[in-house]
Amino acid sequence: MAANTETVELLQGTLDVLVLKAVSWGPAHGYGVARWLQDVTDDALRIEEGSLYPALHRLEKRGFVDASWGLSEHNRKAKYYRNTPRGRQQLRQEASSWTAFASAVAKVLTSTKRPALA
């Protein structure tokens, strides 16, 4: 299946909200974000560097996260990201939208009501 512009935007928007949630717990470097997403989803989501770092840069450019350099737990230089006030507001809005969307999809998928056919 070829990805069209809407699909790419949906995937980017999904990743963006997941990253915002990951860094809502406190400053995290990219590898930590990817590892947390993988852990919390029981390996269902594995975010590749080629998707993660563009998302972090996109969020930084939009003012949803800011970044600073620090040392990782392995004493390596790492860029740490944290939510800004705008990022926290965006996370609240996106989480609310996703919860409503997921609920609507779940209703469709679990419905036993037969559709009226023309």
C-alpha positions in Angstrom: 0.0 0.0 0.0 1.5 3.3 -1.0 1.4 6.1 1.6 -0.4 9.2 0.5 0.0 12.6 2.0 -2.9 12.1 4.4 -1.4 8.8 5.6 2.0 10.3 6.2 0.4 13.2 8.1 -1.6 10.8 10.2 1.5 8.7 11.0 3.5 11.8 11.8 0.7 13.1 14.0 0.5 9.8 15.8 4.2 9.6 16.4 4.3 13.2 17.6 1.6 12.6 20.3 3.4 9.5 21.4 6.7 11.4 21.7 5.0 14.2 23.6 3.6 11.7 26.0 7.0 10.0 26.4 8.8 13.3 27.3 5.9 14.4 29.6 7.5 12.2 32.3 10.7 14.4 32.2 13.7 15.0 30.0 14.5 12.1 27.8 17.0 11.5 24.9 15.8 9.9 21.7 16.9 6.4 22.5 15.1 6.7 25.9 11.9 7.8 24.1 12.1 4.9 21.7 12.9 2.4 24.5 10.0 3.7 26.6 7.5 3.4 23.7 8.6 -0.1 23.0 8.5 -1.1 26.7 5.1 0.4 27.4 3.5 -1.2 24.4 5.1 -4.6 25.1 7.1 -4.4 21.9 4.1 -3.6 19.7 5.7 -0.2 18.7 9.3 -0.1 17.6 10.2 3.4 16.5 13.1 3.6 14.1 15.7 6.4 14.3 14.7 7.5 10.8 11.2 8.3 12.1 12.0 9.3 15.7 14.6 12.0 15.2 12.6 13.8 12.5 9.6 13.8 14.9 11.7 15.2 17.7 13.1 18.0 15.4 9.6 18.7 14.1 8.2 19.1 17.6 11.2 21.3 18.6 10.6 23.5 15.5 6.9 23.9 16.4 7.8 24.9 20.0 6.3 21.8 21.6 9.6 20.5 23.0 12.9 22.1 23.8 16.2 20.4 24.0 19.5 20.6 25.8 22.7 18.6 25.8 23.6 16.4 28.7 25.3 13.1 29.6 23.4 9.8 29.2 23.3 7.1 31.8 26.3 5.6 29.9 28.3 8.9 30.2 27.8 9.8 26.5 26.8 13.2 25.2 23.0 13.1 24.4 20.4 15.6 23.5 17.5 15.6 26.1 14.0 16.7 25.1 11.3 18.0 27.4 7.8 19.4 26.8 7.2 23.1 26.8 4.0 24.6 28.0 2.8 24.6 24.4 3.8 20.9 24.2 1.8 20.1 27.3 -1.3 21.8 25.9 -0.8 20.0 22.6 -0.5 16.7 24.4 -3.8 17.3 26.3 -5.6 18.2 23.1 -4.2 15.3 21.1 -4.8 12.8 23.8 -8.4 13.9 24.1 -8.9 13.6 20.3 -7.2 10.2 20.2 -9.3 8.9 23.1 -12.5 9.9 21.3 -11.3 8.4 18.0 -10.2 5.1 19.6 -13.6 4.9 21.4 -15.5 5.4 18.1 -13.4 2.8 16.3 -13.9 0.3 19.1 -17.7 0.9 18.9 -17.6 0.0 15.2 -15.4 -3.0 15.6 -17.4 -4.5 18.5 -20.8 -3.6 17.1 -23.3 -6.4 16.6 -25.8 -4.1 14.9 -26.1 -4.9 11.3 -25.9 -2.0 8.9 -28.9 -1.0 6.8 -28.0 -2.1 3.3 -29.4 -0.2 0.3 
